[in-house]
Amino acid sequence: MATEVAAPAKGSKAGLLVWGLVAVLSAGAGGALPWLLAHHEPADKKSAERETLRPTIVAFDTVIVNLGEERLTRYLRVKPLLVVDEAEVKEATELLTRQKPFLKSWLIGYLSDQSLLEVSRNVGSNRIRREIRDQFNAILYPDGSERIHDILFDEFVVQ
């Protein structure tokens, strides 16, 4: 009885070499692509852009509401601060002045719907900040641009 041993396929080393070459080229192209596609701006333009993108605070009125509890014995006092780019301060202030009754009315209604449990933890106050930011952006900038980047609280008192 004769036993046959399968001979290795011709070109297995060549195939391995081709796959290795493809891997090296792919890694090199992946690393070089961002560098090739990067848009280089003059340094003075970059620094000027950074200056206009400095965050600045615009104050809003203090709002005091009864929390949405059964006995209405708890209240919340909030003083929101709006974070906008330095270049947007004048426009944001003018819009706030014109839209203040609508913003304040919405804020009073929104906050009075909150319960003590919803406002007593960090997670709740962060959610409230996000929702205030989203609604203020929607009212002040109906074109969909989000120029208010964040809402901070100067006061957040629950009693």
Beta strands, then each sheet from edge to edge (+ up, - down):
strand 1: 55-59
strand 2: 63-66
strand 3: 75-85
strand 4: 150-158
sheet 1: 1+ 3- 2+
sheet 2: 1+ 3- 4+
end
